[in-house]
Amino acid sequence: MTFYAPATHEKRAHQHYPTPVDLARALPLGLALAGCALPRPLYDPCAGEGALLSALDGPAFGSDLHPEAYPPRSFVLPYPVDARDPEALDAALGSARSIVTNPPYGRDAEPIVRAGVKLVQAKRIQLAAFLLPIPWETAGSRYLLLCEMTLRIVPLWRSVWVQGTRGGGKMNYAWLVWTEPRALHPITVYLQRGDS
């Protein structure tokens, strides 16, 4: 049995696929439905070419581990920042009050999430939100981390990640959000396409 069809598009350097606008905008919408705000300025430590920050508007800046791989943007730091390292992340924060990112989905995702959550727990930022594939939550080794989560925002559609391809990809995604203080159990907000 095959769960994933072979990719019909060319793989990109560093597996960078800009965040679709509809998934980016699901974050503030889901937060509002849960009675939460998105504290600004925003910081995206996996900014790539800055698509997520552009879709979210407002005061925001970013960084990337490979800034040389993308066209320079005025709101993306020109030097590399390793988002897996809490100290490097903390040093790059500046005046940011939230970390909002679409991290790489391989082995790097968990250390990036843990680094961001550590900054929330240390009260360096008010919110950390990560766009991740739904199966990311099913790893037993992440139990304690996930129990500390405040909110899960689940868009009930599949977005187009690679322009020019048909359909909406083979995976569903959710925004996983940590704040302090947090609720006893994470709240889940489901969004339908067209919610506003």
Secondary structure as UniProt FT lines:
FT   HELIX           13..15
FT   HELIX           21..33
FT   TURN            34..35
FT   STRAND          42..44
FT   TURN            45..46
FT   TURN            48..49
FT   HELIX           51..56
FT   STRAND          60..64
FT   HELIX           67..69
FT   TURN            74..75
FT   STRAND          76..80
FT   TURN            83..84
FT   HELIX           86..92
FT   TURN            94..95
FT   STRAND          98..101
FT   TURN            107..108
FT   HELIX           109..121
FT   TURN            122..123
FT   STRAND          127..133
FT   HELIX           134..138
FT   HELIX           140..142
FT   HELIX           143..147
FT   STRAND          151..155
FT   TURN            163..164
FT   STRAND          173..179
FT   STRAND          187..191
FT   TURN            193..194
//
